[in-house]
């Protein structure tokens, strides 16, 4: 067996073990039952004083909406199919469909040429599905009702004309020409890069709202760590392939593409520079790569929920829908459905 075969086998074995752990996740969250009467009202740090107070359930549902998006994208890219129906229902909001598009750029299984990248895709997809399962169990608590769980909203993961990925690619500076997130290994990694850093900053920003509940805070920290691992995998693979193959089939160098995507995120989430591509920055002078995006103190960045929504809605204004969530996210608290006015 070659070294590559051993690596692939190890990744697939981890994915199988992850499936076996899902039952454990459900049972463990029985220790942290969430009920409407028992959820403490809290404010998310960094939000405007006028924002409606939110509960821990609202915060978990906000995270669940983001996990729906990531899980659907990775599942289609890795396996060519979306989440099972039993993971989409809920009593909060209206359940929506997944917009996959048609023709060039439509959501589909990526025909990977690099077996390592294919293994990454399968592993991350399994992780994201586990996060959806875990958060739904956390919100449900020890009961059987899904009344408090946010149903999956309509999600757009299409790279076809008129789709969310096409809109994102057209909005970058410079624009990512001919971008099809499912075309090959590099375009898949670039699409994953759009989401991964956002997930890290979102969970870090939400930690303050869960500070009084040790169980939820520990769970959020666990997911944050996994999202950071994912982001590091994607950023490392993009940099390595960008250096090895300066001109790739998507007509975009990976290093330049991440800079363009980073600029897009910064252009919609406010005046503060919270984003970095994989090229070296002034804060890591003396290096040529930037695998770990940090502030001058060596800390990861945080985003408020509203800033996160600016990115996934692809809009710098205060809106309640757009981009990857055509009808907005499903959340019972209006303060966690609107993006910021930037």
C-alpha positions, -999 to +999 in steps of 0.1 A: +000+000+000+014+034-010+017+063+015-012+081-004-034+050+000-026+049+037-036+086+041-069+081+022-077+050+043-070+070+075-094+098+064-121+074+055-117+055+088-121+088+107-153+095+088-167+061+098-158+067+134-175+101+132-207+085+121-205+062+152-201+091+175-233+108+165-253+088+189-230+098+216-235+135+207-273+132+210-271+115+244-245+140+257-267+169+250-294+155+272-274+170+300-280+204+285-318+205+278-329+237+262-364+250+269-381+282+261-387+290+297-352+282+309-332+300+282-315+330+297-319+363+278-285+377+268-270+402+245-243+393+220-211+413+226-204+439+201-239+444+188-256+478+190-273+486+223-307+488+206-306+452+194-333+429+208-319+407+235-314+371+224-315+338+241-290+309+240-315+291+217-314+320+193-276+318+192-276+281+186-302+284+159-280+312+143-251+287+142-274+260+129-283+281+099-247+285+090-241+248+094-269+240+071-252+261+044-218+245+049-231+210+052-251+213+020-222+227+000-197+201+012-222+172+008-229+181-028-193+186-036-181+154-019-210+131-026-233+147-051-263+148-028-276+170+000-286+164+036-312+138+045-348+150+050-348+143+088-322+169+094-341+198+077-373+201+097-380+225+125-406+246+142-388+279+137-392+295+102-403+280+069-384+251+056-368+258+022-352+240-007-316+239-018-310+259-050-286+239-070-289+255-104-288+239-139-261+236-165-226+249-160-219+257-124-248+236-110-242+219-076-228+185-082-201+161-071-166+174-079-145+151-100-114+155-080-080+148-096-061+149-063-071+120-039-059+140-009-083+169-017-111+144-023-104+129+012-105+164+027-139+171+011-154+138+024-141+144+059-152+180+061-186+170+047-190+144+075-180+169+101-205+195+089-233+170+089-223+160+125-225+197+135-260+200+121-270+168+140-253+180+172-269+215+172-303+202+165-299+178+195-287+206+217-317+228+209-341+199+212-327+189+246-342+158+263-376+161+246-387+149+212-403+181+198-386+201+171-406+232+180-375+253+190-353+241+161-348+264+131-358+246+099-334+247+071-342+279+052-338+281+014-301+278+006-285+288-027-253+268-034-255+272-072-225+283-092-246+287-123-256+321-138-278+339-112-266+317-084-250+328-051-215+317-060-217+334-093-228+366-076-199+363-051-174+357-079-186+387-098-183+409-067-147+402-059-119+426-068-107+416-092-136+395-103-131+357-104-138+350-141-155+318-152-159+306-116-175+272-111-171+259-076-177+223-086-154+222-117-122+209-101-100+207-070-089+243-070-123+259-076-138+237-049-111+249-024-117+285-034-155+281-028-147+264+006-125+294+014-155+317+011-172+299+041-144+286+063-129+317+077-164+331+083-173+301+104-143+306+126-149+343+132-187+337+138-182+311+165-155+332+182-178+362+181-208+342+196-188+329+225-197+359+247-234+351+244-228+316+258-204+325+285-229+319+314-236+284+302-205+262+305-220+233+285-229+255+255-197+274+257-177+242+256-197+229+227-192+261+208-155+260+215-154+224+202-171+234+169-149+265+167-118+243+169-131+220+142-139+250+119-104+263+125-089+230+115-111+230+083-100+266+075-063+256+080-067+226+057-083+247+030-059+276+033-028+252+033-041+233+003-048+265-016-014+279-009+005+247-018-014+243-050-011+280-059+026+279-055+030+246-074+006+256-102+007+294-107-019+292-135-048+268-129-078+258-150-102+282-133-081+310-147-073+322-112-041+317-092-052+304-058-032+330-039-047+358-059-082+343-057-081+342-019-070+379-018-100+388-040-124+368-018-109+383+013-114+418-002-150+409-009-157+399+027-140+430+040-160+452+017-193+441+031-186+435+068-177+470+078-148+494+079-125+472+101-100+449+083-111+415+097-100+394+068-069+381+051-061+359+021-032+334+021-005+358+009+019+373+035+007+405+053+024+433+071+016+415+104+036+384+095+066+401+078+094+378+068+071+350+056+057+343+022+024+326+033-004+335+056-021+302+066-033+314+099-051+349+097-044+368+129-045+403+143-013+421+154-016+404+188-016+369+172-054+364+179-081+352+156-106+378+145-142+379+156-174+390+138-208+399+151-238+379+138-248+410+117-213+411+101-215+374+093-249+380+076-234+408+056-211+382+041-235+353+035-261+378+022-234+394+000-246+428+010-230+457+030-264+471+039-289+462+066-310+435+049-328+404+059-320+381+029-298+376-001-268+357-014-266+322-001-299+327+019-324+340-007-352+343+019-330+350+049-321+327+078-346+311+101-344+324+136-371+334+161-352+366+171-354+395+147-321+408+160-303+378+146-318+379+111-305+413+098-271+422+085-254+454+096-256+488+079-220+493+067 
